């Protein structure tokens, strides 16, 4: 008697994708959880140049001051008198704020924005500049 050897093509050609999908899903969750979210100012600013400018990787919120005197936070214009409360609500306790003042903006408005932020309890402030100059 002769035995017939039969192979099932269905069983050998099947690839199980479940482990690969599990790994991709876990990586997606990891990158979402570890992403740092920064609230951008919403406008383009021509920053002044500084030879001693350094990067601030801990910045959570960007506040922009335009040459026309408008203050922007999180993509929308904000009244100067309300900028402190708006920013304090966005950063929490441990975040840093970077003020991006245009090179043609008035210094008085920059100082007023800084004062409003400090009155709202924001102590970690920096003014943005472009690295360059002499």
N, CA, C and O atoms as a Tinker XYZ file with bonds, in Angstrom:
   536  protein
     1  N      0.813000   -1.155000    0.000000    73     2
     2  CA     0.000000    0.000000    0.000000    64     1     3
     3  C      0.878000    1.248000    0.000000    63     2     4     5
     4  O      1.951000    1.335000    0.598000    81     3
     5  N      0.378000    2.091000   -0.647000    73     3     6
     6  CA     1.097000    3.325000   -0.828000    64     5     7
     7  C      0.313000    4.475000   -0.198000    63     6     8     9
     8  O     -0.880000    4.662000   -0.437000    81     7
     9  N      1.016000    5.205000    0.586000    73     7    10
    10  CA     0.373000    6.368000    1.202000    64     9    11
    11  C      0.554000    7.578000    0.326000    63    10    12    13
    12  O      1.606000    7.825000   -0.263000    81    11
    13  N     -0.481000    8.283000    0.277000    73    11    14
    14  CA    -0.393000    9.531000   -0.476000    64    13    15
    15  C     -0.061000   10.662000    0.468000    63    14    16    17
    16  O     -0.677000   10.842000    1.518000    81    15
    17  N      0.896000   11.384000    0.068000    73    15    18
    18  CA     1.266000   12.531000    0.888000    64    17    19
    19  C      0.612000   13.779000    0.299000    63    18    20    21
    20  O      0.869000   14.154000   -0.845000    81    19
    21  N     -0.227000   14.402000    1.094000    73    19    22
    22  CA    -0.913000   15.595000    0.613000    64    21    23
    23  C     -0.475000   16.783000    1.464000    63    22    24    25
    24  O     -0.378000   16.697000    2.688000    81    23
    25  N     -0.228000   17.832000    0.812000    73    23    26
    26  CA     0.100000   19.069000    1.525000    64    25    27
    27  C     -1.026000   20.049000    1.289000    63    26    28    29
    28  O     -1.601000   20.144000    0.205000    81    27
    29  N     -1.297000   20.732000    2.293000    73    27    30
    30  CA    -2.361000   21.716000    2.188000    64    29    31
    31  C     -1.729000   23.073000    1.935000    63    30    32    33
    32  O     -1.011000   23.615000    2.775000    81    31
    33  N     -2.006000   23.592000    0.787000    73    31    34
    34  CA    -1.435000   24.888000    0.415000    64    33    35
    35  C     -1.995000   26.016000    1.267000    63    34    36    37
    36  O     -1.342000   27.042000    1.458000    81    35
    37  N     -3.200000   25.825000    1.777000    73    35    38
    38  CA    -3.811000   26.873000    2.584000    64    37    39
    39  C     -3.053000   27.096000    3.890000    63    38    40    41
    40  O     -2.925000   28.236000    4.338000    81    39
    41  N     -2.557000   26.044000    4.498000    73    39    42
    42  CA    -1.877000   26.172000    5.783000    64    41    43
    43  C     -0.475000   26.742000    5.638000    63    42    44    45
    44  O     -0.041000   27.487000    6.517000    81    43
    45  N      0.228000   26.439000    4.611000    73    43    46
    46  CA     1.607000   26.889000    4.478000    64    45    47
    47  C      1.713000   28.307000    3.923000    63    46    48    49
    48  O      2.733000   28.961000    4.142000    81    47
    49  N      0.727000   28.794000    3.233000    73    47    50
    50  CA     0.810000   30.108000    2.620000    64    49    51
    51  C      0.274000   31.221000    3.516000    63    50    52    53
    52  O      0.391000   32.397000    3.170000    81    51
    53  N     -0.292000   30.884000    4.620000    73    51    54
    54  CA    -0.894000   31.896000    5.482000    64    53    55
    55  C      0.159000   32.532000    6.391000    63    54    56    57
    56  O      0.953000   31.832000    7.019000    81    55
    57  N      0.157000   33.870000    6.453000    73    55    58
    58  CA     1.071000   34.616000    7.314000    64    57    59
    59  C      0.235000   35.299000    8.380000    63    58    60    61
    60  O     -0.757000   35.965000    8.089000    81    59
    61  N      0.653000   35.120000    9.598000    73    59    62
    62  CA    -0.081000   35.710000   10.705000    64    61    63
    63  C      0.447000   37.123000   10.951000    63    62    64    65
    64  O      1.613000   37.290000   11.309000    81    63
    65  N     -0.399000   38.148000   10.763000    73    63    66
    66  CA    -0.001000   39.537000   10.914000    64    65    67
    67  C     -0.294000   40.100000   12.300000    63    66    68    69
    68  O      0.040000   41.251000   12.580000    81    67
    69  N     -0.897000   39.329000   13.145000    73    67    70
    70  CA    -1.285000   39.824000   14.459000    64    69    71
    71  C     -0.097000   40.309000   15.295000    63    70    72    73
    72  O     -0.202000   41.386000   15.881000    81    71
    73  N      1.014000   39.594000   15.389000    73    71    74
    74  CA     2.140000   40.106000   16.183000    64    73    75
    75  C      2.705000   41.428000   15.639000    63    74    76    77
    76  O      3.086000   42.308000   16.411000    81    75
    77  N      2.754000   41.560000   14.322000    73    75    78
    78  CA     3.264000   42.795000   13.744000    64    77    79
    79  C      2.323000   43.966000   14.055000    63    78    80    81
    80  O      2.787000   45.059000   14.380000    81    79
    81  N      1.040000   43.752000   13.960000    73    79    82
    82  CA     0.081000   44.804000   14.274000    64    81    83
    83  C      0.138000   45.180000   15.747000    63    82    84    85
    84  O     -0.030000   46.349000   16.094000    81    83
    85  N      0.372000   44.206000   16.614000    73    83    86
    86  CA     0.514000   44.507000   18.043000    64    85    87
    87  C      1.721000   45.408000   18.299000    63    86    88    89
    88  O      1.633000   46.361000   19.074000    81    87
    89  N      2.830000   45.112000   17.660000    73    87    90
    90  CA     4.039000   45.913000   17.840000    64    89    91
    91  C      3.828000   47.334000   17.311000    63    90    92    93
    92  O      4.227000   48.301000   17.961000    81    91
    93  N      3.212000   47.465000   16.150000    73    91    94
    94  CA     2.958000   48.793000   15.580000    64    93    95
    95  C      2.019000   49.583000   16.487000    63    94    96    97
    96  O      2.230000   50.780000   16.683000    81    95
    97  N      1.017000   48.963000   17.029000    73    95    98
    98  CA     0.079000   49.635000   17.912000    64    97    99
    99  C      0.767000   50.091000   19.197000    63    98   100   101
   100  O      0.511000   51.201000   19.665000    81    99
   101  N      1.618000   49.273000   19.766000    73    99   102
   102  CA     2.351000   49.637000   20.981000    64   101   103
   103  C      3.309000   50.793000   20.695000    63   102   104   105
   104  O      3.445000   51.693000   21.523000    81   103
   105  N      3.973000   50.785000   19.541000    73   103   106
   106  CA     4.862000   51.892000   19.184000    64   105   107
   107  C      4.078000   53.188000   19.004000    63   106   108   109
   108  O      4.545000   54.254000   19.404000    81   107
   109  N      2.900000   53.105000   18.410000    73   107   110
   110  CA     2.068000   54.284000   18.239000    64   109   111
   111  C      1.674000   54.876000   19.587000    63   110   112   113
   112  O      1.737000   56.092000   19.769000    81   111
   113  N      1.277000   54.047000   20.515000    73   111   114
   114  CA     0.921000   54.510000   21.855000    64   113   115
   115  C      2.132000   55.141000   22.534000    63   114   116   117
   116  O      1.997000   56.175000   23.188000    81   115
   117  N      3.302000   54.544000   22.393000    73   115   118
   118  CA     4.519000   55.076000   23.000000    64   117   119
   119  C      4.829000   56.472000   22.478000    63   118   120   121
   120  O      5.135000   57.370000   23.263000    81   119
   121  N      4.755000   56.669000   21.161000    73   119   122
   122  CA     5.081000   57.979000   20.588000    64   121   123
   123  C      4.038000   59.030000   20.942000    63   122   124   125
   124  O      4.383000   60.198000   21.120000    81   123
   125  N      2.786000   58.648000   21.047000    73   123   126
   126  CA     1.761000   59.614000   21.437000    64   125   127
   127  C      1.966000   60.051000   22.879000    63   126   128   129
   128  O      1.831000   61.235000   23.188000    81   127
   129  N      2.285000   59.128000   23.756000    73   127   130
   130  CA     2.446000   59.455000   25.173000    64   129   131
   131  C      3.692000   60.301000   25.407000    63   130   132   133
   132  O      3.671000   61.191000   26.258000    81   131
   133  N      4.762000   60.050000   24.685000    73   131   134
   134  CA     6.019000   60.758000   24.941000    64   133   135
   135  C      6.161000   62.055000   24.150000    63   134   136   137
   136  O      7.164000   62.752000   24.302000    81   135
   137  N      5.202000   62.391000   23.324000    73   135   138
   138  CA     5.283000   63.614000   22.542000    64   137   139
   139  C      5.085000   64.825000   23.433000    63   138   140   141
   140  O      4.202000   64.850000   24.290000    81   139
   141  N      5.913000   65.816000   23.219000    73   139   142
   142  CA     5.792000   67.078000   23.949000    64   141   143
   143  C      4.994000   68.047000   23.095000    63   142   144   145
   144  O      5.343000   68.308000   21.944000    81   143
   145  N      3.937000   68.570000   23.657000    73   143   146
   146  CA     3.085000   69.476000   22.910000    64   145   147
   147  C      3.450000   70.915000   23.243000    63   146   148   149
   148  O      3.492000   71.298000   24.412000    81   147
   149  N      3.712000   71.704000   22.219000    73   147   150
   150  CA     4.058000   73.109000   22.373000    64   149   151
   151  C      2.953000   73.939000   21.751000    63   150   152   153
   152  O      2.547000   73.691000   20.616000    81   151
   153  N      2.469000   74.916000   22.484000    73   151   154
   154  CA     1.457000   75.824000   21.965000    64   153   155
   155  C      2.164000   76.926000   21.199000    63   154   156   157
   156  O      2.848000   77.757000   21.796000    81   155
   157  N      2.009000   76.940000   19.902000    73   155   158
   158  CA     2.656000   77.935000   19.063000    64   157   159
   159  C      1.921000   79.261000   19.138000    63   158   160   161
   160  O      0.757000   79.323000   19.531000    81   159
   161  N      2.623000   80.323000   18.753000    73   159   162
   162  CA     2.032000   81.656000   18.842000    64   161   163
   163  C      1.031000   81.912000   17.729000    63   162   164   165
   164  O      0.020000   82.569000   17.976000    81   163
   165  N      1.260000   81.431000   16.524000    73   163   166
   166  CA     0.297000   81.580000   15.447000    64   165   167
   167  C      0.635000   82.635000   14.416000    63   166   168   169
   168  O     -0.078000   82.746000   13.419000    81   167
   169  N      1.688000   83.416000   14.605000    73   167   170
   170  CA     2.089000   84.434000   13.631000    64   169   171
   171  C      3.590000   84.340000   13.388000    63   170   172   173
   172  O      4.338000   83.816000   14.214000    81   171
   173  N      4.014000   84.857000   12.239000    73   171   174
   174  CA     5.441000   84.891000   11.911000    64   173   175
   175  C      6.055000   86.152000   12.512000    63   174   176   177
   176  O      5.516000   87.251000   12.380000    81   175
   177  N      7.183000   85.968000   13.167000    73   175   178
   178  CA     7.866000   87.061000   13.848000    64   177   179
   179  C      9.299000   87.145000   13.344000    63   178   180   181
   180  O      9.975000   86.125000   13.207000    81   179
   181  N      9.761000   88.355000   13.068000    73   179   182
   182  CA    11.170000   88.595000   12.726000    64   181   183
   183  C     11.915000   88.848000   14.033000    63   182   184   185
   184  O     11.879000   89.953000   14.575000    81   183
   185  N     12.579000   87.830000   14.525000    73   183   186
   186  CA    13.270000   87.933000   15.820000    64   185   187
   187  C     14.542000   88.767000   15.702000    63   186   188   189
   188  O     15.187000   88.778000   14.654000    81   187
   189  N     14.895000   89.455000   16.763000    73   187   190
   190  CA    16.186000   90.155000   16.757000    64   189   191
   191  C     17.327000   89.147000   16.867000    63   190   192   193
   192  O     17.126000   88.013000   17.300000    81   191
   193  N     18.506000   89.566000   16.477000    73   191   194
   194  CA    19.674000   88.680000   16.516000    64   193   195
   195  C     20.451000   88.867000   17.808000    63   194   196   197
   196  O     20.509000   89.961000   18.369000    81   195
   197  N     21.049000   87.764000   18.268000    73   195   198
   198  CA    21.872000   87.794000   19.465000    64   197   199
   199  C     22.991000   86.782000   19.306000    63   198   200   201
   200  O     22.771000   85.683000   18.796000    81   199
   201  N     24.181000   87.144000   19.736000    73   199   202
   202  CA    25.299000   86.203000   19.638000    64   201   203
   203  C     25.283000   85.175000   20.764000    63   202   204   205
   204  O     25.967000   84.155000   20.677000    81   203
   205  N     24.512000   85.429000   21.817000    73   203   206
   206  CA    24.479000   84.498000   22.946000    64   205   207
   207  C     23.135000   83.784000   23.082000    63   206   208   209
   208  O     22.803000   83.298000   24.163000    81   207
   209  N     22.361000   83.716000   21.999000    73   207   210
   210  CA    21.058000   83.040000   22.061000    64   209   211
   211  C     21.249000   81.542000   22.243000    63   210   212   213
   212  O     22.103000   80.935000   21.597000    81   211
   213  N     20.453000   80.953000   23.121000    73   211   214
   214  CA    20.496000   79.511000   23.356000    64   213   215
   215  C     19.096000   78.928000   23.212000    63   214   216   217
   216  O     18.099000   79.633000   23.367000    81   215
   217  N     19.033000   77.650000   22.918000    73   215   218
   218  CA    17.748000   76.970000   22.720000    64   217   219
   219  C     17.077000   76.716000   24.065000    63   218   220   221
   220  O     17.751000   76.505000   25.073000    81   219
   221  N     15.747000   76.737000   24.073000    73   219   222
   222  CA    14.951000   76.448000   25.268000    64   221   223
   223  C     14.051000   75.244000   24.963000    63   222   224   225
   224  O     12.913000   75.424000   24.530000    81   223
   225  N     14.540000   74.031000   25.181000    73   223   226
   226  CA    13.715000   72.857000   24.866000    64   225   227
   227  C     12.543000   72.659000   25.826000    63   226   228   229
   228  O     11.635000   71.884000   25.524000    81   227
   229  N     12.540000   73.340000   26.976000    73   227   230
   230  CA    11.468000   73.155000   27.950000    64   229   231
   231  C     10.299000   74.116000   27.733000    63   230   232   233
   232  O      9.388000   74.170000   28.559000    81   231
   233  N     10.313000   74.873000   26.638000    73   231   234
   234  CA     9.246000   75.846000   26.377000    64   233   235
   235  C      7.940000   75.125000   26.062000    63   234   236   237
   236  O      7.909000   74.210000   25.239000    81   235
   237  N      6.870000   75.543000   26.720000    73   235   238
   238  CA     5.556000   74.953000   26.503000    64   237   239
   239  C      4.637000   75.874000   25.711000    63   238   240   241
   240  O      3.804000   75.401000   24.938000    81   239
   241  N      4.778000   77.174000   25.894000    73   239   242
   242  CA     3.890000   78.140000   25.255000    64   241   243
   243  C      4.730000   79.242000   24.620000    63   242   244   245
   244  O      5.696000   79.728000   25.208000    81   243
   245  N      4.340000   79.624000   23.405000    73   243   246
   246  CA     4.979000   80.732000   22.705000    64   245   247
   247  C      3.999000   81.901000   22.669000    63   246   248   249
   248  O      2.850000   81.742000   22.258000    81   247
   249  N      4.453000   83.063000   23.097000    73   247   250
   250  CA     3.665000   84.294000   23.036000    64   249   251
   251  C      4.340000   85.185000   22.012000    63   250   252   253
   252  O      5.544000   85.426000   22.091000    81   251
   253  N      3.563000   85.681000   21.043000    73   251   254
   254  CA     4.128000   86.519000   19.984000    64   253   255
   255  C      3.631000   87.946000   20.136000    63   254   256   257
   256  O      2.472000   88.190000   20.472000    81   255
   257  N      4.540000   88.884000   19.878000    73   255   258
   258  CA     4.202000   90.304000   19.853000    64   257   259
   259  C      4.552000   90.820000   18.466000    63   258   260   261
   260  O      5.717000   90.802000   18.068000    81   259
   261  N      3.547000   91.281000   17.733000    73   259   262
   262  CA     3.746000   91.741000   16.362000    64   261   263
   263  C      4.201000   93.203000   16.353000    63   262   264   265
   264  O      4.080000   93.891000   17.366000    81   263
   265  N      4.723000   93.683000   15.220000    73   263   266
   266  CA     5.134000   95.091000   15.133000    64   265   267
   267  C      3.961000   96.061000   15.297000    63   266   268   269
   268  O      4.156000   97.215000   15.681000    81   267
   269  N      2.754000   95.596000   15.007000    73   267   270
   270  CA     1.579000   96.450000   15.148000    64   269   271
   271  C      1.080000   96.526000   16.579000    63   270   272   273
   272  O      0.163000   97.297000   16.863000    81   271
   273  N      1.652000   95.752000   17.486000    73   271   274
   274  CA     1.270000   95.788000   18.889000    64   273   275
   275  C      0.255000   94.737000   19.289000    63   274   276   277
   276  O     -0.305000   94.818000   20.382000    81   275
   277  N      0.000000   93.751000   18.437000    73   275   278
   278  CA    -0.931000   92.676000   18.773000    64   277   279
   279  C     -0.187000   91.564000   19.513000    63   278   280   281
   280  O      0.973000   91.275000   19.216000    81   279
   281  N     -0.861000   90.951000   20.468000    73   279   282
   282  CA    -0.288000   89.839000   21.232000    64   281   283
   283  C     -1.051000   88.582000   20.848000    63   282   284   285
   284  O     -2.281000   88.556000   20.887000    81   283
   285  N     -0.304000   87.526000   20.472000    73   283   286
   286  CA    -0.908000   86.267000   20.029000    64   285   287
   287  C     -0.462000   85.130000   20.939000    63   286   288   289
   288  O      0.711000   85.022000   21.294000    81   287
   289  N     -1.421000   84.285000   21.309000    73   287   290
   290  CA    -1.145000   83.071000   22.092000    64   289   291
   291  C     -1.982000   81.954000   21.501000    63   290   292   293
   292  O     -3.189000   82.109000   21.315000    81   291
   293  N     -1.354000   80.841000   21.206000    73   291   294
   294  CA    -2.054000   79.645000   20.735000    64   293   295
   295  C     -2.873000   79.910000   19.472000    63   294   296   297
   296  O     -3.982000   79.394000   19.332000    81   295
   297  N     -2.331000   80.715000   18.549000    73   295   298
   298  CA    -2.968000   80.938000   17.271000    64   297   299
   299  C     -4.099000   81.938000   17.262000    63   298   300   301
   300  O     -4.788000   82.063000   16.249000    81   299
   301  N     -4.316000   82.649000   18.337000    73   299   302
   302  CA    -5.382000   83.646000   18.369000    64   301   303
   303  C     -4.908000   84.901000   19.091000    63   302   304   305
   304  O     -4.104000   84.827000   20.020000    81   303
   305  N     -5.414000   86.058000   18.654000    73   303   306
   306  CA    -5.019000   87.300000   19.328000    64   305   307
   307  C     -5.619000   87.374000   20.725000    63   306   308   309
   308  O     -6.746000   86.939000   20.962000    81   307
   309  N     -4.839000   87.934000   21.642000    73   307   310
   310  CA    -5.240000   88.044000   23.041000    64   309   311
   311  C     -5.019000   89.487000   23.488000    63   310   312   313
   312  O     -4.034000   90.119000   23.106000    81   311
   313  N     -5.931000   89.994000   24.289000    73   311   314
   314  CA    -5.774000   91.327000   24.859000    64   313   315
   315  C     -4.596000   91.313000   25.835000    63   314   316   317
   316  O     -4.378000   90.325000   26.536000    81   315
   317  N     -3.849000   92.396000   25.876000    73   315   318
   318  CA    -2.668000   92.475000   26.743000    64   317   319
   319  C     -3.052000   92.260000   28.207000    63   318   320   321
   320  O     -2.279000   91.671000   28.962000    81   319
   321  N     -4.189000   92.711000   28.607000    73   319   322
   322  CA    -4.615000   92.589000   30.002000    64   321   323
   323  C     -5.011000   91.160000   30.361000    63   322   324   325
   324  O     -5.061000   90.824000   31.545000    81   323
   325  N     -5.291000   90.316000   29.380000    73   323   326
   326  CA    -5.717000   88.938000   29.638000    64   325   327
   327  C     -4.648000   87.898000   29.294000    63   326   328   329
   328  O     -4.885000   86.700000   29.447000    81   327
   329  N     -3.490000   88.335000   28.836000    73   327   330
   330  CA    -2.460000   87.392000   28.404000    64   329   331
   331  C     -1.949000   86.540000   29.565000    63   330   332   333
   332  O     -1.643000   85.364000   29.368000    81   331
   333  N     -1.850000   87.100000   30.761000    73   331   334
   334  CA    -1.349000   86.337000   31.914000    64   333   335
   335  C     -2.245000   85.169000   32.264000    63   334   336   337
   336  O     -1.762000   84.051000   32.444000    81   335
   337  N     -3.538000   85.407000   32.365000    73   335   338
   338  CA    -4.468000   84.331000   32.699000    64   337   339
   339  C     -4.550000   83.270000   31.626000    63   338   340   341
   340  O     -4.653000   82.081000   31.930000    81   339
   341  N     -4.503000   83.693000   30.352000    73   339   342
   342  CA    -4.562000   82.740000   29.233000    64   341   343
   343  C     -3.353000   81.816000   29.242000    63   342   344   345
   344  O     -3.501000   80.600000   29.116000    81   343
   345  N     -2.165000   82.377000   29.390000    73   343   346
   346  CA    -0.933000   81.579000   29.370000    64   345   347
   347  C     -0.832000   80.710000   30.615000    63   346   348   349
   348  O     -0.423000   79.553000   30.522000    81   347
   349  N     -1.196000   81.243000   31.775000    73   347   350
   350  CA    -1.127000   80.454000   33.011000    64   349   351
   351  C     -2.048000   79.245000   32.929000    63   350   352   353
   352  O     -1.733000   78.196000   33.491000    81   351
   353  N     -3.173000   79.369000   32.246000    73   351   354
   354  CA    -4.074000   78.235000   32.072000    64   353   355
   355  C     -3.535000   77.180000   31.119000    63   354   356   357
   356  O     -3.945000   76.021000   31.186000    81   355
   357  N     -2.624000   77.563000   30.235000    73   355   358
   358  CA    -2.084000   76.617000   29.258000    64   357   359
   359  C     -0.882000   75.840000   29.769000    63   358   360   361
   360  O     -0.695000   74.689000   29.374000    81   359
   361  N     -0.059000   76.428000   30.636000    73   359   362
   362  CA     1.208000   75.769000   30.982000    64   361   363
   363  C      1.167000   74.956000   32.262000    63   362   364   365
   364  O      1.956000   74.021000   32.402000    81   363
   365  N      0.305000   75.259000   33.183000    73   363   366
   366  CA     0.328000   74.550000   34.453000    64   365   367
   367  C      1.406000   75.108000   35.359000    63   366   368   369
   368  O      1.641000   76.316000   35.368000    81   367
   369  N      2.074000   74.239000   36.130000    73   367   370
   370  CA     3.042000   74.690000   37.127000    64   369   371
   371  C      4.496000   74.667000   36.658000    63   370   372   373
   372  O      5.293000   75.494000   37.099000    81   371
   373  N      4.853000   73.739000   35.778000    73   371   374
   374  CA     6.269000   73.536000   35.476000    64   373   375
   375  C      6.680000   73.937000   34.063000    63   374   376   377
   376  O      7.793000   73.615000   33.648000    81   375
   377  N      5.836000   74.618000   33.318000    73   375   378
   378  CA     6.164000   74.961000   31.945000    64   377   379
   379  C      6.893000   76.277000   31.815000    63   378   380   381
   380  O      6.822000   77.138000   32.691000    81   379
   381  N      7.600000   76.420000   30.697000    73   379   382
   382  CA     8.316000   77.650000   30.401000    64   381   383
   383  C      7.595000   78.388000   29.279000    63   382   384   385
   384  O      6.954000   77.773000   28.427000    81   383
   385  N      7.707000   79.697000   29.291000    73   383   386
   386  CA     7.083000   80.541000   28.287000    64   385   387
   387  C      8.182000   81.291000   27.543000    63   386   388   389
   388  O      9.091000   81.847000   28.159000    81   387
   389  N      8.092000   81.301000   26.205000    73   387   390
   390  CA     9.023000   82.060000   25.385000    64   389   391
   391  C      8.235000   83.161000   24.704000    63   390   392   393
   392  O      7.238000   82.897000   24.031000    81   391
   393  N      8.683000   84.395000   24.879000    73   391   394
   394  CA     8.048000   85.539000   24.253000    64   393   395
   395  C      8.806000   85.848000   22.973000    63   394   396   397
   396  O     10.004000   86.127000   23.003000    81   395
   397  N      8.099000   85.798000   21.845000    73   395   398
   398  CA     8.689000   86.098000   20.548000    64   397   399
   399  C      8.271000   87.510000   20.156000    63   398   400   401
   400  O      7.221000   87.704000   19.543000    81   399
   401  N      9.075000   88.473000   20.504000    73   399   402
   402  CA     8.777000   89.861000   20.172000    64   401   403
   403  C      9.452000   90.212000   18.856000    63   402   404   405
   404  O     10.647000   89.973000   18.682000    81   403
   405  N      8.695000   90.771000   17.942000    73   403   406
   406  CA     9.259000   91.206000   16.669000    64   405   407
   407  C     10.293000   92.296000   16.909000    63   406   408   409
   408  O     10.182000   93.066000   17.863000    81   407
   409  N     11.299000   92.359000   16.043000    73   407   410
   410  CA    12.361000   93.351000   16.237000    64   409   411
   411  C     11.840000   94.776000   16.133000    63   410   412   413
   412  O     12.491000   95.702000   16.616000    81   411
   413  N     10.676000   94.972000   15.509000    73   411   414
   414  CA    10.092000   96.302000   15.387000    64   413   415
   415  C      8.989000   96.560000   16.417000    63   414   416   417
   416  O      8.354000   97.613000   16.380000    81   415
   417  N      8.752000   95.623000   17.328000    73   415   418
   418  CA     7.754000   95.819000   18.378000    64   417   419
   419  C      8.312000   96.759000   19.445000    63   418   420   421
   420  O      9.526000   96.866000   19.622000    81   419
   421  N      7.420000   97.426000   20.143000    73   419   422
   422  CA     7.875000   98.377000   21.162000    64   421   423
   423  C      8.332000   97.640000   22.415000    63   422   424   425
   424  O      7.768000   96.614000   22.798000    81   423
   425  N      9.348000   98.179000   23.032000    73   423   426
   426  CA     9.877000   97.592000   24.257000    64   425   427
   427  C      8.870000   97.719000   25.396000    63   426   428   429
   428  O      8.797000   96.847000   26.262000    81   427
   429  N      8.102000   98.792000   25.398000    73   427   430
   430  CA     7.098000   98.983000   26.443000    64   429   431
   431  C      6.057000   97.877000   26.447000    63   430   432   433
   432  O      5.637000   97.427000   27.512000    81   431
   433  N      5.634000   97.433000   25.265000    73   431   434
   434  CA     4.659000   96.343000   25.184000    64   433   435
   435  C      5.277000   95.032000   25.653000    63   434   436   437
   436  O      4.617000   94.241000   26.327000    81   435
   437  N      6.533000   94.797000   25.303000    73   435   438
   438  CA     7.226000   93.587000   25.766000    64   437   439
   439  C      7.295000   93.562000   27.286000    63   438   440   441
   440  O      7.018000   92.529000   27.895000    81   439
   441  N      7.653000   94.658000   27.900000    73   439   442
   442  CA     7.739000   94.732000   29.367000    64   441   443
   443  C      6.366000   94.545000   29.991000    63   442   444   445
   444  O      6.239000   93.884000   31.022000    81   443
   445  N      5.331000   95.123000   29.376000    73   443   446
   446  CA     3.976000   94.965000   29.909000    64   445   447
   447  C      3.515000   93.512000   29.855000    63   446   448   449
   448  O      2.903000   93.019000   30.802000    81   447
   449  N      3.808000   92.824000   28.747000    73   447   450
   450  CA     3.456000   91.402000   28.635000    64   449   451
   451  C      4.209000   90.589000   29.676000    63   450   452   453
   452  O      3.631000   89.705000   30.308000    81   451
   453  N      5.489000   90.875000   29.861000    73   451   454
   454  CA     6.270000   90.154000   30.877000    64   453   455
   455  C      5.705000   90.400000   32.271000    63   454   456   457
   456  O      5.617000   89.468000   33.070000    81   455
   457  N      5.323000   91.628000   32.574000    73   455   458
   458  CA     4.731000   91.937000   33.878000    64   457   459
   459  C      3.417000   91.186000   34.084000    63   458   460   461
   460  O      3.172000   90.642000   35.160000    81   459
   461  N      2.574000   91.156000   33.051000    73   459   462
   462  CA     1.284000   90.441000   33.155000    64   461   463
   463  C      1.500000   88.949000   33.389000    63   462   464   465
   464  O      0.768000   88.326000   34.158000    81   463
   465  N      2.500000   88.381000   32.729000    73   463   466
   466  CA     2.783000   86.950000   32.917000    64   465   467
   467  C      3.303000   86.678000   34.325000    63   466   468   469
   468  O      2.908000   85.696000   34.953000    81   467
   469  N      4.173000   87.531000   34.816000    73   467   470
   470  CA     4.699000   87.336000   36.174000    64   469   471
   471  C      3.609000   87.516000   37.219000    63   470   472   473
   472  O      3.605000   86.802000   38.222000    81   471
   473  N      2.681000   88.451000   37.015000    73   471   474
   474  CA     1.565000   88.644000   37.942000    64   473   475
   475  C      0.646000   87.427000   37.961000    63   474   476   477
   476  O      0.000000   87.151000   38.972000    81   475
   477  N      0.586000   86.696000   36.842000    73   475   478
   478  CA    -0.248000   85.499000   36.766000    64   477   479
   479  C      0.456000   84.268000   37.331000    63   478   480   481
   480  O     -0.116000   83.178000   37.341000    81   479
   481  N      1.702000   84.434000   37.803000    73   479   482
   482  CA     2.419000   83.313000   38.417000    64   481   483
   483  C      3.359000   82.581000   37.483000    63   482   484   485
   484  O      3.871000   81.523000   37.848000    81   483
   485  N      3.604000   83.101000   36.297000    73   483   486
   486  CA     4.535000   82.487000   35.350000    64   485   487
   487  C      5.910000   83.076000   35.612000    63   486   488   489
   488  O      6.147000   84.251000   35.331000    81   487
   489  N      6.820000   82.270000   36.148000    73   487   490
   490  CA     8.157000   82.750000   36.506000    64   489   491
   491  C      9.225000   82.368000   35.498000    63   490   492   493
   492  O     10.254000   83.037000   35.405000    81   491
   493  N      8.998000   81.302000   34.742000    73   491   494
   494  CA    10.006000   80.804000   33.813000    64   493   495
   495  C      9.766000   81.457000   32.445000    63   494   496   497
   496  O      9.062000   80.902000   31.601000    81   495
   497  N     10.357000   82.642000   32.235000    73   495   498
   498  CA    10.176000   83.424000   31.007000    64   497   499
   499  C     11.487000   83.541000   30.249000    63   498   500   501
   500  O     12.571000   83.544000   30.832000    81   499
   501  N     11.355000   83.640000   28.927000    73   499   502
   502  CA    12.518000   83.904000   28.082000    64   501   503
   503  C     12.046000   84.719000   26.885000    63   502   504   505
   504  O     10.889000   84.618000   26.477000    81   503
   505  N     12.943000   85.527000   26.324000    73   503   506
   506  CA    12.650000   86.291000   25.125000    64   505   507
   507  C     13.432000   85.641000   23.979000    63   506   508   509
   508  O     14.636000   85.406000   24.087000    81   507
   509  N     12.726000   85.355000   22.885000    73   507   510
   510  CA    13.333000   84.648000   21.757000    64   509   511
   511  C     14.210000   85.574000   20.928000    63   510   512   513
   512  O     13.902000   86.752000   20.745000    81   511
   513  N     15.301000   85.020000   20.435000    73   511   514
   514  CA    16.221000   85.734000   19.539000    64   513   515
   515  C     16.814000   84.728000   18.567000    63   514   516   517
   516  O     16.855000   83.531000   18.848000    81   515
   517  N     17.271000   85.217000   17.428000    73   515   518
   518  CA    17.926000   84.377000   16.444000    64   517   519
   519  C     19.425000   84.420000   16.682000    63   518   520   521
   520  O     19.997000   85.489000   16.890000    81   519
   521  N     20.058000   83.255000   16.652000    73   519   522
   522  CA    21.507000   83.209000   16.893000    64   521   523
   523  C     22.220000   83.816000   15.689000    63   522   524   525
   524  O     21.963000   83.434000   14.548000    81   523
   525  N     23.073000   84.718000   15.940000    73   523   526
   526  CA    23.818000   85.410000   14.883000    64   525   527
   527  C     24.477000   86.626000   15.466000    63   526   528   529
   528  O     24.719000   86.700000   16.671000    81   527
   529  N     24.764000   87.567000   14.624000    73   527   530
   530  CA    25.363000   88.815000   15.097000    64   529   531
   531  C     26.867000   88.696000   15.242000    63   530   532   533
   532  O     27.463000   87.730000   14.765000    81   531
   533  N     27.502000   89.691000   15.910000    73   531   534
   534  CA    28.979000   89.713000   16.024000    64   533   535
   535  C     29.525000   88.669000   16.930000    63   534   536
   536  O     30.740000   88.582000   17.111000    81   535
